[in-house]
């Protein structure tokens, strides 16, 4: 099982949130997780950060759980991270942002991280 260090943006301590379930599932599948939230907290063994990770953190995948209206502050920092891919979970789809990622050679995927993990497509 390959570890794909993943940044979860829009993380939540609320167990009813998909971002929370994604953190648990990513950890269960052996992936290292960095989680970014509006409020500090902890999900599984992952501390929720309230500031954007630094580029040298070698993030493989960014998975977005924030709607397009809340994404502008993340566009430039994500481009600086230069991940392999960005997953736009349902409700986070953003054609303009996806185009910017693709122009930089970053794969932009409209998909559900949970489905990808549970079907071996992650």
Jmol script that loads the backbone (N, CA, C; Angstrom):
load data "model"
ATOM      1  N   UNK A   1       0.847  -1.183   0.000  1.00  0.00           N
ATOM      2  CA  UNK A   1       0.000   0.000   0.000  1.00  0.00           C
ATOM      3  C   UNK A   1       0.892   1.247   0.000  1.00  0.00           C
ATOM      4  N   UNK A   2       0.731   2.077  -1.017  1.00  0.00           N
ATOM      5  CA  UNK A   2       1.556   3.280  -1.145  1.00  0.00           C
ATOM      6  C   UNK A   2       0.976   4.421  -0.320  1.00  0.00           C
ATOM      7  N   UNK A   3       1.839   5.073   0.469  1.00  0.00           N
ATOM      8  CA  UNK A   3       1.429   6.238   1.246  1.00  0.00           C
ATOM      9  C   UNK A   3       1.392   7.453   0.329  1.00  0.00           C
ATOM     10  N   UNK A   4       0.218   8.039   0.190  1.00  0.00           N
ATOM     11  CA  UNK A   4       0.075   9.259  -0.589  1.00  0.00           C
ATOM     12  C   UNK A   4      -0.291  10.364   0.386  1.00  0.00           C
ATOM     13  N   UNK A   5       0.723  11.099   0.819  1.00  0.00           N
ATOM     14  CA  UNK A   5       0.499  12.170   1.793  1.00  0.00           C
ATOM     15  C   UNK A   5      -0.573  13.108   1.258  1.00  0.00           C
ATOM     16  N   UNK A   6      -1.631  13.267   2.039  1.00  0.00           N
ATOM     17  CA  UNK A   6      -2.821  13.967   1.570  1.00  0.00           C
ATOM     18  C   UNK A   6      -3.163  15.141   2.477  1.00  0.00           C
ATOM     19  N   UNK A   7      -3.441  16.273   1.845  1.00  0.00           N
ATOM     20  CA  UNK A   7      -3.909  17.461   2.545  1.00  0.00           C
ATOM     21  C   UNK A   7      -5.426  17.529   2.396  1.00  0.00           C
ATOM     22  N   UNK A   8      -6.133  17.498   3.513  1.00  0.00           N
ATOM     23  CA  UNK A   8      -7.589  17.620   3.532  1.00  0.00           C
ATOM     24  C   UNK A   8      -7.915  19.076   3.875  1.00  0.00           C
ATOM     25  N   UNK A   9      -8.524  19.782   2.938  1.00  0.00           N
ATOM     26  CA  UNK A   9      -8.908  21.171   3.175  1.00  0.00           C
ATOM     27  C   UNK A   9     -10.408  21.207   3.445  1.00  0.00           C
ATOM     28  N   UNK A  10     -10.766  21.802   4.586  1.00  0.00           N
ATOM     29  CA  UNK A  10     -12.154  21.825   5.014  1.00  0.00           C
ATOM     30  C   UNK A  10     -12.414  20.742   6.043  1.00  0.00           C
ATOM     31  N   UNK A  11     -11.354  20.345   6.751  1.00  0.00           N
ATOM     32  CA  UNK A  11     -11.456  19.297   7.765  1.00  0.00           C
ATOM     33  C   UNK A  11     -12.384  19.728   8.890  1.00  0.00           C
ATOM     34  N   UNK A  12     -13.020  18.742   9.520  1.00  0.00           N
ATOM     35  CA  UNK A  12     -13.966  19.029  10.592  1.00  0.00           C
ATOM     36  C   UNK A  12     -13.885  17.952  11.666  1.00  0.00           C
ATOM     37  N   UNK A  13     -14.060  18.370  12.919  1.00  0.00           N
ATOM     38  CA  UNK A  13     -14.120  17.407  14.021  1.00  0.00           C
ATOM     39  C   UNK A  13     -15.502  16.769  14.122  1.00  0.00           C
ATOM     40  N   UNK A  14     -16.460  17.259  13.349  1.00  0.00           N
ATOM     41  CA  UNK A  14     -17.825  16.731  13.362  1.00  0.00           C
ATOM     42  C   UNK A  14     -17.859  15.390  12.617  1.00  0.00           C
ATOM     43  N   UNK A  15     -18.160  14.288  13.322  1.00  0.00           N
ATOM     44  CA  UNK A  15     -18.156  12.975  12.685  1.00  0.00           C
ATOM     45  C   UNK A  15     -19.202  12.810  11.584  1.00  0.00           C
ATOM     46  N   UNK A  16     -20.159  13.722  11.490  1.00  0.00           N
ATOM     47  CA  UNK A  16     -21.163  13.654  10.429  1.00  0.00           C
ATOM     48  C   UNK A  16     -20.663  14.260   9.117  1.00  0.00           C
ATOM     49  N   UNK A  17     -19.494  14.891   9.137  1.00  0.00           N
ATOM     50  CA  UNK A  17     -18.941  15.539   7.942  1.00  0.00           C
ATOM     51  C   UNK A  17     -18.115  14.553   7.121  1.00  0.00           C
ATOM     52  N   UNK A  18     -18.219  14.672   5.799  1.00  0.00           N
ATOM     53  CA  UNK A  18     -17.455  13.785   4.930  1.00  0.00           C
ATOM     54  C   UNK A  18     -15.954  13.988   5.085  1.00  0.00           C
ATOM     55  N   UNK A  19     -15.522  15.212   5.354  1.00  0.00           N
ATOM     56  CA  UNK A  19     -14.090  15.452   5.545  1.00  0.00           C
ATOM     57  C   UNK A  19     -13.565  14.667   6.747  1.00  0.00           C
ATOM     58  N   UNK A  20     -14.370  14.545   7.780  1.00  0.00           N
ATOM     59  CA  UNK A  20     -13.995  13.783   8.968  1.00  0.00           C
ATOM     60  C   UNK A  20     -13.855  12.301   8.613  1.00  0.00           C
ATOM     61  N   UNK A  21     -14.840  11.780   7.901  1.00  0.00           N
ATOM     62  CA  UNK A  21     -14.793  10.382   7.474  1.00  0.00           C
ATOM     63  C   UNK A  21     -13.610  10.141   6.540  1.00  0.00           C
ATOM     64  N   UNK A  22     -13.314  11.112   5.685  1.00  0.00           N
ATOM     65  CA  UNK A  22     -12.183  10.975   4.766  1.00  0.00           C
ATOM     66  C   UNK A  22     -10.866  10.853   5.533  1.00  0.00           C
ATOM     67  N   UNK A  23     -10.692  11.636   6.586  1.00  0.00           N
ATOM     68  CA  UNK A  23      -9.466  11.549   7.382  1.00  0.00           C
ATOM     69  C   UNK A  23      -9.338  10.152   7.988  1.00  0.00           C
ATOM     70  N   UNK A  24     -10.413   9.664   8.584  1.00  0.00           N
ATOM     71  CA  UNK A  24     -10.393   8.315   9.168  1.00  0.00           C
ATOM     72  C   UNK A  24     -10.061   7.257   8.107  1.00  0.00           C
ATOM     73  N   UNK A  25     -10.682   7.378   6.933  1.00  0.00           N
ATOM     74  CA  UNK A  25     -10.486   6.387   5.873  1.00  0.00           C
ATOM     75  C   UNK A  25      -9.088   6.479   5.276  1.00  0.00           C
ATOM     76  N   UNK A  26      -8.591   7.692   5.082  1.00  0.00           N
ATOM     77  CA  UNK A  26      -7.218   7.858   4.589  1.00  0.00           C
ATOM     78  C   UNK A  26      -6.230   7.197   5.550  1.00  0.00           C
ATOM     79  N   UNK A  27      -6.393   7.423   6.844  1.00  0.00           N
ATOM     80  CA  UNK A  27      -5.499   6.827   7.853  1.00  0.00           C
ATOM     81  C   UNK A  27      -5.617   5.304   7.843  1.00  0.00           C
ATOM     82  N   UNK A  28      -6.855   4.797   7.731  1.00  0.00           N
ATOM     83  CA  UNK A  28      -7.087   3.350   7.695  1.00  0.00           C
ATOM     84  C   UNK A  28      -6.360   2.707   6.509  1.00  0.00           C
ATOM     85  N   UNK A  29      -6.266   3.460   5.414  1.00  0.00           N
ATOM     86  CA  UNK A  29      -5.597   2.960   4.215  1.00  0.00           C
ATOM     87  C   UNK A  29      -4.091   3.249   4.223  1.00  0.00           C
ATOM     88  N   UNK A  30      -3.583   3.769   5.337  1.00  0.00           N
ATOM     89  CA  UNK A  30      -2.142   3.962   5.488  1.00  0.00           C
ATOM     90  C   UNK A  30      -1.570   5.244   4.933  1.00  0.00           C
ATOM     91  N   UNK A  31      -2.419   6.210   4.644  1.00  0.00           N
ATOM     92  CA  UNK A  31      -1.923   7.480   4.107  1.00  0.00           C
ATOM     93  C   UNK A  31      -1.646   8.471   5.231  1.00  0.00           C
ATOM     94  N   UNK A  32      -0.553   9.203   5.081  1.00  0.00           N
ATOM     95  CA  UNK A  32      -0.259  10.296   6.004  1.00  0.00           C
ATOM     96  C   UNK A  32      -1.216  11.434   5.672  1.00  0.00           C
ATOM     97  N   UNK A  33      -1.742  12.107   6.694  1.00  0.00           N
ATOM     98  CA  UNK A  33      -2.740  13.152   6.471  1.00  0.00           C
ATOM     99  C   UNK A  33      -2.311  14.445   7.151  1.00  0.00           C
ATOM    100  N   UNK A  34      -2.452  15.541   6.406  1.00  0.00           N
ATOM    101  CA  UNK A  34      -2.340  16.892   6.932  1.00  0.00           C
ATOM    102  C   UNK A  34      -3.735  17.470   6.758  1.00  0.00           C
ATOM    103  N   UNK A  35      -4.292  18.059   7.803  1.00  0.00           N
ATOM    104  CA  UNK A  35      -5.665  18.546   7.726  1.00  0.00           C
ATOM    105  C   UNK A  35      -5.729  20.026   8.050  1.00  0.00           C
ATOM    106  N   UNK A  36      -6.459  20.754   7.237  1.00  0.00           N
ATOM    107  CA  UNK A  36      -6.602  22.192   7.403  1.00  0.00           C
ATOM    108  C   UNK A  36      -8.056  22.505   7.723  1.00  0.00           C
ATOM    109  N   UNK A  37      -8.266  23.243   8.816  1.00  0.00           N
ATOM    110  CA  UNK A  37      -9.619  23.560   9.271  1.00  0.00           C
ATOM    111  C   UNK A  37      -9.678  25.012   9.732  1.00  0.00           C
ATOM    112  N   UNK A  38     -10.878  25.505   9.895  1.00  0.00           N
ATOM    113  CA  UNK A  38     -11.052  26.858  10.430  1.00  0.00           C
ATOM    114  C   UNK A  38     -10.768  26.891  11.930  1.00  0.00           C
ATOM    115  N   UNK A  39     -11.027  25.747  12.606  1.00  0.00           N
ATOM    116  CA  UNK A  39     -10.784  25.659  14.056  1.00  0.00           C
ATOM    117  C   UNK A  39      -9.875  24.484  14.359  1.00  0.00           C
ATOM    118  N   UNK A  40      -8.990  24.678  15.316  1.00  0.00           N
ATOM    119  CA  UNK A  40      -8.080  23.607  15.739  1.00  0.00           C
ATOM    120  C   UNK A  40      -8.888  22.467  16.351  1.00  0.00           C
ATOM    121  N   UNK A  41      -8.324  21.292  16.331  1.00  0.00           N
ATOM    122  CA  UNK A  41      -8.964  20.119  16.901  1.00  0.00           C
ATOM    123  C   UNK A  41      -8.170  18.892  16.505  1.00  0.00           C
ATOM    124  N   UNK A  42      -8.782  17.732  16.643  1.00  0.00           N
ATOM    125  CA  UNK A  42      -8.112  16.484  16.306  1.00  0.00           C
ATOM    126  C   UNK A  42      -9.140  15.498  15.757  1.00  0.00           C
ATOM    127  N   UNK A  43      -8.762  14.793  14.702  1.00  0.00           N
ATOM    128  CA  UNK A  43      -9.582  13.735  14.118  1.00  0.00           C
ATOM    129  C   UNK A  43      -8.682  12.513  14.007  1.00  0.00           C
ATOM    130  N   UNK A  44      -9.109  11.402  14.615  1.00  0.00           N
ATOM    131  CA  UNK A  44      -8.263  10.204  14.697  1.00  0.00           C
ATOM    132  C   UNK A  44      -6.947  10.651  15.343  1.00  0.00           C
ATOM    133  N   UNK A  45      -5.822  10.384  14.672  1.00  0.00           N
ATOM    134  CA  UNK A  45      -4.526  10.797  15.216  1.00  0.00           C
ATOM    135  C   UNK A  45      -3.990  12.044  14.515  1.00  0.00           C
ATOM    136  N   UNK A  46      -4.864  12.776  13.838  1.00  0.00           N
ATOM    137  CA  UNK A  46      -4.465  13.926  13.019  1.00  0.00           C
ATOM    138  C   UNK A  46      -4.879  15.235  13.691  1.00  0.00           C
ATOM    139  N   UNK A  47      -3.895  16.072  13.989  1.00  0.00           N
ATOM    140  CA  UNK A  47      -4.166  17.415  14.512  1.00  0.00           C
ATOM    141  C   UNK A  47      -4.629  18.294  13.352  1.00  0.00           C
ATOM    142  N   UNK A  48      -5.684  19.063  13.571  1.00  0.00           N
ATOM    143  CA  UNK A  48      -6.171  19.972  12.539  1.00  0.00           C
ATOM    144  C   UNK A  48      -5.403  21.284  12.620  1.00  0.00           C
ATOM    145  N   UNK A  49      -4.771  21.637  11.521  1.00  0.00           N
ATOM    146  CA  UNK A  49      -4.024  22.890  11.443  1.00  0.00           C
ATOM    147  C   UNK A  49      -4.979  24.015  11.055  1.00  0.00           C
ATOM    148  N   UNK A  50      -4.653  25.226  11.463  1.00  0.00           N
ATOM    149  CA  UNK A  50      -5.472  26.378  11.088  1.00  0.00           C
ATOM    150  C   UNK A  50      -4.732  27.310  10.136  1.00  0.00           C
ATOM    151  N   UNK A  51      -3.520  26.938   9.763  1.00  0.00           N
ATOM    152  CA  UNK A  51      -2.785  27.707   8.749  1.00  0.00           C
ATOM    153  C   UNK A  51      -2.301  26.742   7.677  1.00  0.00           C
ATOM    154  N   UNK A  52      -2.098  27.273   6.498  1.00  0.00           N
ATOM    155  CA  UNK A  52      -1.738  26.442   5.356  1.00  0.00           C
ATOM    156  C   UNK A  52      -0.352  25.818   5.530  1.00  0.00           C
ATOM    157  N   UNK A  53      -0.207  24.541   5.156  1.00  0.00           N
ATOM    158  CA  UNK A  53       1.112  23.891   5.271  1.00  0.00           C
ATOM    159  C   UNK A  53       2.140  24.534   4.341  1.00  0.00           C
ATOM    160  N   UNK A  54       3.377  24.393   4.701  1.00  0.00           N
ATOM    161  CA  UNK A  54       4.459  24.952   3.900  1.00  0.00           C
ATOM    162  C   UNK A  54       4.753  24.054   2.693  1.00  0.00           C
ATOM    163  N   UNK A  55       5.223  24.645   1.583  1.00  0.00           N
ATOM    164  CA  UNK A  55       5.456  23.865   0.364  1.00  0.00           C
ATOM    165  C   UNK A  55       6.381  22.657   0.547  1.00  0.00           C
ATOM    166  N   UNK A  56       7.325  22.715   1.451  1.00  0.00           N
ATOM    167  CA  UNK A  56       8.265  21.607   1.592  1.00  0.00           C
ATOM    168  C   UNK A  56       7.650  20.373   2.255  1.00  0.00           C
ATOM    169  N   UNK A  57       6.364  20.384   2.519  1.00  0.00           N
ATOM    170  CA  UNK A  57       5.729  19.240   3.171  1.00  0.00           C
ATOM    171  C   UNK A  57       5.448  18.076   2.222  1.00  0.00           C
ATOM    172  N   UNK A  58       5.788  18.188   0.944  1.00  0.00           N
ATOM    173  CA  UNK A  58       5.672  17.094  -0.022  1.00  0.00           C
ATOM    174  C   UNK A  58       4.296  16.443  -0.047  1.00  0.00           C
ATOM    175  N   UNK A  59       3.288  17.237  -0.295  1.00  0.00           N
ATOM    176  CA  UNK A  59       1.917  16.750  -0.387  1.00  0.00           C
ATOM    177  C   UNK A  59       1.709  16.094  -1.752  1.00  0.00           C
ATOM    178  N   UNK A  60       1.213  14.859  -1.767  1.00  0.00           N
ATOM    179  CA  UNK A  60       0.914  14.162  -3.014  1.00  0.00           C
ATOM    180  C   UNK A  60      -0.467  14.559  -3.547  1.00  0.00           C
ATOM    181  N   UNK A  61      -1.464  14.570  -2.646  1.00  0.00           N
ATOM    182  CA  UNK A  61      -2.847  14.808  -3.035  1.00  0.00           C
ATOM    183  C   UNK A  61      -3.466  15.874  -2.134  1.00  0.00           C
ATOM    184  N   UNK A  62      -4.232  16.772  -2.739  1.00  0.00           N
ATOM    185  CA  UNK A  62      -5.061  17.714  -1.980  1.00  0.00           C
ATOM    186  C   UNK A  62      -6.495  17.307  -2.248  1.00  0.00           C
ATOM    187  N   UNK A  63      -7.280  17.160  -1.195  1.00  0.00           N
ATOM    188  CA  UNK A  63      -8.699  16.853  -1.365  1.00  0.00           C
ATOM    189  C   UNK A  63      -9.517  17.977  -0.750  1.00  0.00           C
ATOM    190  N   UNK A  64     -10.392  18.554  -1.561  1.00  0.00           N
ATOM    191  CA  UNK A  64     -11.136  19.747  -1.168  1.00  0.00           C
ATOM    192  C   UNK A  64     -12.534  19.424  -0.674  1.00  0.00           C
ATOM    193  N   UNK A  65     -12.844  19.921   0.511  1.00  0.00           N
ATOM    194  CA  UNK A  65     -14.180  19.825   1.099  1.00  0.00           C
ATOM    195  C   UNK A  65     -14.710  21.222   1.395  1.00  0.00           C
ATOM    196  N   UNK A  66     -14.354  22.185   0.561  1.00  0.00           N
ATOM    197  CA  UNK A  66     -14.875  23.548   0.668  1.00  0.00           C
ATOM    198  C   UNK A  66     -15.438  23.934  -0.693  1.00  0.00           C
ATOM    199  N   UNK A  67     -16.543  24.646  -0.674  1.00  0.00           N
ATOM    200  CA  UNK A  67     -17.184  25.066  -1.913  1.00  0.00           C
ATOM    201  C   UNK A  67     -16.361  26.095  -2.663  1.00  0.00           C
ATOM    202  N   UNK A  68     -16.660  26.274  -3.941  1.00  0.00           N
ATOM    203  CA  UNK A  68     -15.891  27.212  -4.770  1.00  0.00           C
ATOM    204  C   UNK A  68     -15.830  28.621  -4.194  1.00  0.00           C
ATOM    205  N   UNK A  69     -16.893  29.049  -3.511  1.00  0.00           N
ATOM    206  CA  UNK A  69     -16.932  30.394  -2.944  1.00  0.00           C
ATOM    207  C   UNK A  69     -15.894  30.564  -1.832  1.00  0.00           C
ATOM    208  N   UNK A  70     -15.443  29.474  -1.237  1.00  0.00           N
ATOM    209  CA  UNK A  70     -14.452  29.528  -0.153  1.00  0.00           C
ATOM    210  C   UNK A  70     -13.057  29.080  -0.597  1.00  0.00           C
ATOM    211  N   UNK A  71     -12.877  28.852  -1.878  1.00  0.00           N
ATOM    212  CA  UNK A  71     -11.593  28.354  -2.377  1.00  0.00           C
ATOM    213  C   UNK A  71     -10.559  29.411  -2.754  1.00  0.00           C
ATOM    214  N   UNK A  72     -10.940  30.667  -3.059  1.00  0.00           N
ATOM    215  CA  UNK A  72      -9.934  31.624  -3.538  1.00  0.00           C
ATOM    216  C   UNK A  72      -8.687  31.728  -2.663  1.00  0.00           C
ATOM    217  N   UNK A  73      -8.825  31.699  -1.347  1.00  0.00           N
ATOM    218  CA  UNK A  73      -7.655  31.828  -0.471  1.00  0.00           C
ATOM    219  C   UNK A  73      -6.705  30.634  -0.581  1.00  0.00           C
ATOM    220  N   UNK A  74      -7.168  29.527  -1.152  1.00  0.00           N
ATOM    221  CA  UNK A  74      -6.352  28.319  -1.243  1.00  0.00           C
ATOM    222  C   UNK A  74      -5.688  28.121  -2.602  1.00  0.00           C
ATOM    223  N   UNK A  75      -6.134  28.844  -3.620  1.00  0.00           N
ATOM    224  CA  UNK A  75      -5.638  28.627  -4.975  1.00  0.00           C
ATOM    225  C   UNK A  75      -4.119  28.781  -5.058  1.00  0.00           C
ATOM    226  N   UNK A  76      -3.591  29.947  -4.690  1.00  0.00           N
ATOM    227  CA  UNK A  76      -2.145  30.171  -4.801  1.00  0.00           C
ATOM    228  C   UNK A  76      -1.343  29.237  -3.899  1.00  0.00           C
ATOM    229  N   UNK A  77      -1.734  29.042  -2.629  1.00  0.00           N
ATOM    230  CA  UNK A  77      -0.975  28.110  -1.792  1.00  0.00           C
ATOM    231  C   UNK A  77      -0.956  26.680  -2.338  1.00  0.00           C
ATOM    232  N   UNK A  78      -2.071  26.231  -2.917  1.00  0.00           N
ATOM    233  CA  UNK A  78      -2.091  24.882  -3.497  1.00  0.00           C
ATOM    234  C   UNK A  78      -1.176  24.821  -4.713  1.00  0.00           C
ATOM    235  N   UNK A  79      -1.219  25.846  -5.545  1.00  0.00           N
ATOM    236  CA  UNK A  79      -0.321  25.866  -6.713  1.00  0.00           C
ATOM    237  C   UNK A  79       1.141  25.831  -6.268  1.00  0.00           C
ATOM    238  N   UNK A  80       1.472  26.521  -5.165  1.00  0.00           N
ATOM    239  CA  UNK A  80       2.840  26.496  -4.625  1.00  0.00           C
ATOM    240  C   UNK A  80       3.218  25.114  -4.088  1.00  0.00           C
ATOM    241  N   UNK A  81       2.250  24.409  -3.496  1.00  0.00           N
ATOM    242  CA  UNK A  81       2.518  23.055  -2.995  1.00  0.00           C
ATOM    243  C   UNK A  81       2.888  22.118  -4.129  1.00  0.00           C
ATOM    244  N   UNK A  82       2.318  22.385  -5.323  1.00  0.00           N
ATOM    245  CA  UNK A  82       2.563  21.576  -6.508  1.00  0.00           C
ATOM    246  C   UNK A  82       2.309  20.082  -6.254  1.00  0.00           C
ATOM    247  N   UNK A  83       1.086  19.740  -5.793  1.00  0.00           N
ATOM    248  CA  UNK A  83       0.787  18.323  -5.561  1.00  0.00           C
ATOM    249  C   UNK A  83       0.644  17.579  -6.885  1.00  0.00           C
ATOM    250  N   UNK A  84       0.610  16.260  -6.821  1.00  0.00           N
ATOM    251  CA  UNK A  84       0.369  15.450  -8.015  1.00  0.00           C
ATOM    252  C   UNK A  84      -1.055  15.666  -8.524  1.00  0.00           C
ATOM    253  N   UNK A  85      -1.994  15.801  -7.568  1.00  0.00           N
ATOM    254  CA  UNK A  85      -3.393  15.940  -7.966  1.00  0.00           C
ATOM    255  C   UNK A  85      -4.190  16.672  -6.899  1.00  0.00           C
ATOM    256  N   UNK A  86      -5.343  17.211  -7.348  1.00  0.00           N
ATOM    257  CA  UNK A  86      -6.308  17.843  -6.462  1.00  0.00           C
ATOM    258  C   UNK A  86      -7.653  17.191  -6.748  1.00  0.00           C
ATOM    259  N   UNK A  87      -8.303  16.712  -5.695  1.00  0.00           N
ATOM    260  CA  UNK A  87      -9.613  16.091  -5.827  1.00  0.00           C
ATOM    261  C   UNK A  87     -10.676  17.090  -5.393  1.00  0.00           C
ATOM    262  N   UNK A  88     -11.600  17.372  -6.294  1.00  0.00           N
ATOM    263  CA  UNK A  88     -12.739  18.239  -6.011  1.00  0.00           C
ATOM    264  C   UNK A  88     -13.900  17.324  -5.638  1.00  0.00           C
ATOM    265  N   UNK A  89     -14.160  17.190  -4.342  1.00  0.00           N
ATOM    266  CA  UNK A  89     -15.254  16.353  -3.872  1.00  0.00           C
ATOM    267  C   UNK A  89     -16.588  16.989  -4.245  1.00  0.00           C
ATOM    268  N   UNK A  90     -17.692  16.217  -4.234  1.00  0.00           N
ATOM    269  CA  UNK A  90     -18.990  16.787  -4.584  1.00  0.00           C
ATOM    270  C   UNK A  90     -19.288  18.073  -3.801  1.00  0.00           C
ATOM    271  N   UNK A  91     -19.658  19.107  -4.551  1.00  0.00           N
ATOM    272  CA  UNK A  91     -19.928  20.413  -3.956  1.00  0.00           C
ATOM    273  C   UNK A  91     -18.732  21.344  -4.002  1.00  0.00           C
ATOM    274  N   UNK A  92     -17.568  20.798  -4.340  1.00  0.00           N
ATOM    275  CA  UNK A  92     -16.346  21.607  -4.398  1.00  0.00           C
ATOM    276  C   UNK A  92     -15.891  21.863  -5.838  1.00  0.00           C
ATOM    277  N   UNK A  93     -16.644  21.382  -6.809  1.00  0.00           N
ATOM    278  CA  UNK A  93     -16.253  21.517  -8.209  1.00  0.00           C
ATOM    279  C   UNK A  93     -16.005  22.976  -8.569  1.00  0.00           C
ATOM    280  N   UNK A  94     -14.921  23.224  -9.348  1.00  0.00           N
ATOM    281  CA  UNK A  94     -14.547  24.587  -9.695  1.00  0.00           C
ATOM    282  C   UNK A  94     -13.745  24.534 -10.998  1.00  0.00           C
ATOM    283  N   UNK A  95     -14.412  24.790 -12.107  1.00  0.00           N
ATOM    284  CA  UNK A  95     -13.808  24.660 -13.431  1.00  0.00           C
ATOM    285  C   UNK A  95     -12.604  25.591 -13.599  1.00  0.00           C
ATOM    286  N   UNK A  96     -12.716  26.836 -13.159  1.00  0.00           N
ATOM    287  CA  UNK A  96     -11.621  27.804 -13.326  1.00  0.00           C
ATOM    288  C   UNK A  96     -10.383  27.369 -12.540  1.00  0.00           C
ATOM    289  N   UNK A  97     -10.569  26.910 -11.316  1.00  0.00           N
ATOM    290  CA  UNK A  97      -9.454  26.441 -10.485  1.00  0.00           C
ATOM    291  C   UNK A  97      -8.849  25.181 -11.105  1.00  0.00           C
ATOM    292  N   UNK A  98      -9.691  24.272 -11.564  1.00  0.00           N
ATOM    293  CA  UNK A  98      -9.200  23.036 -12.199  1.00  0.00           C
ATOM    294  C   UNK A  98      -8.336  23.370 -13.413  1.00  0.00           C
ATOM    295  N   UNK A  99      -8.745  24.354 -14.184  1.00  0.00           N
ATOM    296  CA  UNK A  99      -7.988  24.755 -15.375  1.00  0.00           C
ATOM    297  C   UNK A  99      -6.599  25.277 -14.967  1.00  0.00           C
ATOM    298  N   UNK A 100      -6.532  26.098 -13.904  1.00  0.00           N
ATOM    299  CA  UNK A 100      -5.242  26.617 -13.426  1.00  0.00           C
ATOM    300  C   UNK A 100      -4.323  25.468 -13.006  1.00  0.00           C
ATOM    301  N   UNK A 101      -4.891  24.482 -12.323  1.00  0.00           N
ATOM    302  CA  UNK A 101      -4.101  23.330 -11.899  1.00  0.00           C
ATOM    303  C   UNK A 101      -3.554  22.580 -13.110  1.00  0.00           C
ATOM    304  N   UNK A 102      -4.422  22.305 -14.075  1.00  0.00           N
ATOM    305  CA  UNK A 102      -4.012  21.561 -15.262  1.00  0.00           C
ATOM    306  C   UNK A 102      -2.944  22.307 -16.054  1.00  0.00           C
ATOM    307  N   UNK A 103      -3.046  23.644 -16.111  1.00  0.00           N
ATOM    308  CA  UNK A 103      -2.033  24.444 -16.810  1.00  0.00           C
ATOM    309  C   UNK A 103      -0.663  24.285 -16.164  1.00  0.00           C
ATOM    310  N   UNK A 104      -0.646  23.994 -14.871  1.00  0.00           N
ATOM    311  CA  UNK A 104       0.612  23.788 -14.152  1.00  0.00           C
ATOM    312  C   UNK A 104       1.027  22.312 -14.114  1.00  0.00           C
ATOM    313  N   UNK A 105       0.256  21.458 -14.788  1.00  0.00           N
ATOM    314  CA  UNK A 105       0.589  20.043 -14.840  1.00  0.00           C
ATOM    315  C   UNK A 105       0.111  19.248 -13.638  1.00  0.00           C
ATOM    316  N   UNK A 106      -0.835  19.802 -12.891  1.00  0.00           N
ATOM    317  CA  UNK A 106      -1.407  19.127 -11.719  1.00  0.00           C
ATOM    318  C   UNK A 106      -2.739  18.516 -12.142  1.00  0.00           C
ATOM    319  N   UNK A 107      -2.915  17.234 -11.863  1.00  0.00           N
ATOM    320  CA  UNK A 107      -4.156  16.556 -12.206  1.00  0.00           C
ATOM    321  C   UNK A 107      -5.301  17.104 -11.349  1.00  0.00           C
ATOM    322  N   UNK A 108      -6.414  17.457 -11.990  1.00  0.00           N
ATOM    323  CA  UNK A 108      -7.610  17.942 -11.298  1.00  0.00           C
ATOM    324  C   UNK A 108      -8.712  16.921 -11.533  1.00  0.00           C
ATOM    325  N   UNK A 109      -9.256  16.375 -10.440  1.00  0.00           N
ATOM    326  CA  UNK A 109     -10.241  15.302 -10.539  1.00  0.00           C
ATOM    327  C   UNK A 109     -11.520  15.703  -9.823  1.00  0.00           C
ATOM    328  N   UNK A 110     -12.660  15.568 -10.496  1.00  0.00           N
ATOM    329  CA  UNK A 110     -13.957  15.720  -9.841  1.00  0.00           C
ATOM    330  C   UNK A 110     -14.375  14.315  -9.422  1.00  0.00           C
ATOM    331  N   UNK A 111     -14.285  14.035  -8.137  1.00  0.00           N
ATOM    332  CA  UNK A 111     -14.575  12.692  -7.639  1.00  0.00           C
ATOM    333  C   UNK A 111     -14.805  12.755  -6.140  1.00  0.00           C
ATOM    334  N   UNK A 112     -15.148  11.620  -5.571  1.00  0.00           N
ATOM    335  CA  UNK A 112     -15.319  11.498  -4.135  1.00  0.00           C
ATOM    336  C   UNK A 112     -14.140  10.715  -3.564  1.00  0.00           C
ATOM    337  N   UNK A 113     -13.392  11.356  -2.690  1.00  0.00           N
ATOM    338  CA  UNK A 113     -12.226  10.703  -2.081  1.00  0.00           C
ATOM    339  C   UNK A 113     -12.613   9.389  -1.419  1.00  0.00           C
ATOM    340  N   UNK A 114     -13.747   9.372  -0.726  1.00  0.00           N
ATOM    341  CA  UNK A 114     -14.180   8.153  -0.039  1.00  0.00           C
ATOM    342  C   UNK A 114     -14.430   7.013  -1.016  1.00  0.00           C
ATOM    343  N   UNK A 115     -15.098   7.298  -2.113  1.00  0.00           N
ATOM    344  CA  UNK A 115     -15.344   6.274  -3.125  1.00  0.00           C
ATOM    345  C   UNK A 115     -14.026   5.806  -3.720  1.00  0.00           C
ATOM    346  N   UNK A 116     -13.137   6.743  -4.028  1.00  0.00           N
ATOM    347  CA  UNK A 116     -11.834   6.378  -4.596  1.00  0.00           C
ATOM    348  C   UNK A 116     -11.070   5.442  -3.660  1.00  0.00           C
ATOM    349  N   UNK A 117     -11.061   5.770  -2.367  1.00  0.00           N
ATOM    350  CA  UNK A 117     -10.358   4.944  -1.385  1.00  0.00           C
ATOM    351  C   UNK A 117     -10.980   3.557  -1.276  1.00  0.00           C
ATOM    352  N   UNK A 118     -12.298   3.510  -1.213  1.00  0.00           N
ATOM    353  CA  UNK A 118     -12.983   2.245  -0.982  1.00  0.00           C
ATOM    354  C   UNK A 118     -13.089   1.352  -2.215  1.00  0.00           C
ATOM    355  N   UNK A 119     -12.733   1.901  -3.383  1.00  0.00           N
ATOM    356  CA  UNK A 119     -12.759   1.086  -4.595  1.00  0.00           C
ATOM    357  C   UNK A 119     -11.359   0.891  -5.173  1.00  0.00           C
ATOM    358  N   UNK A 120     -10.333   1.252  -4.415  1.00  0.00           N
ATOM    359  CA  UNK A 120      -8.957   1.051  -4.861  1.00  0.00           C
ATOM    360  C   UNK A 120      -8.499   1.990  -5.953  1.00  0.00           C
ATOM    361  N   UNK A 121      -9.169   3.117  -6.152  1.00  0.00           N
ATOM    362  CA  UNK A 121      -8.787   4.072  -7.199  1.00  0.00           C
ATOM    363  C   UNK A 121      -7.967   5.236  -6.691  1.00  0.00           C
ATOM    364  N   UNK A 122      -7.681   5.258  -5.388  1.00  0.00           N
ATOM    365  CA  UNK A 122      -6.972   6.381  -4.798  1.00  0.00           C
ATOM    366  C   UNK A 122      -5.490   6.307  -5.143  1.00  0.00           C
TER     367      UNK A 122
END
end "model"
wireframe off; spacefill off
backbone 0.3
color backbone group
